[in-house]
Amino acid sequence: MGFQSVGLKSIISDMGLKNPYTSFPLSELAAENYLLWLIQVGVLRREVDGQGITESFSLTPLGHQLVKKHTGKENWPQASISDRLHNFINPSLRLPV
């Protein structure tokens, strides 16, 4: 995903493991929810073509900076327990737009 856009179909199910975009198989709904969260925090954007929004995603400039910063490192930094709790609770408190 660092250099080209990635379609949702290459992330879901066993394709996500094969490609390797995920560490466990994801349903289409779960993958979409994770990707939408990454869009909300500014790491990803959805690709657009002449007819509108597509099912492909690519990195934003912030996403490119994060990938560049952590390239070559074995693991990305782990979120703290308070970060995980905040990310779990925060979306459930948002009102629909």
N, C-alpha and C positions, 0 to 999 in steps of 0.2 A: 504494500500500500504506500510505501514511502515514495515511489517514483511514478506510479500510475494509479488510476482509479480502480476500485474493486467492486464487483457486483455482489449483491446480497446472496445470490445463489452459490457463490464460491465461499461464503462464510458459514452457511447453515449446514446442519447435519454432519456427515462424515467428511464432506468437502472441506470444512473448516479445519479439521484435524490434518487432512492430507496436504493442505496448502501452505503452511500451518498458521492459520489466523486465530485458532482457538485451542485451548488445552483440553476441552471436552466438547462433545457434540451439542449443538444448540438447535432449538426449534426456530422456525422463521420468526415467530412472535418474540421470542427471547432475544434473538440477534438484533431484530429491529429496535427493541427497547434499549439494549446496550448501545447501539449506534446512535439512537436519538439522544441518549444521555451525553455521549461524546460530542454531539453537535451542540447541545446546550452549554457545555463547558468550553466550547471553542476549539476543540482539537480536530474535529472532522467537519466536512461540509458535504452536502448532497450535490451530485453532478446535475447539471441542467443542459438540455440540448434545445434545438429549435422548437420542439413541441412541448417543452415543459420539464418538470422534474423527472429524473430517471431513477433506476434502482441502484445506481453506482455511487460510491462514496470516495472521497479523497481527503488528504490531509490539508489543514489550513496552515498558514505560516507558523502559527504557534505549534501545531502538530509537528511540522518539519523541525522546529527548534528542539522540541523534546526528543525526537528520534535522533537528531544529530548529537545531542548531549549524552544520550545513553547508548549510542552505538558502540559495540565492542564490549560492553559490560555484560556480565553473565545474567543478571536479573535486574529488572527495574525496581526502584524503591517500593517497599510495601506500604500500603496505607495504614495509618494507626487505627486503633479500635474506635477512637472518637471520630475520625474521618469516616470510617465505614458506617458508624451509627448515624452521623449527620447525613450522609448520602442516602441511607436507607429511609430515614424519617422525612427529610426535606421534600422529596417529590410527592409524598403522600399528603403533605400539608398544602400543596399548591391548589388553587382553585382552577377549574377549567376556564379556558379563555373563550 
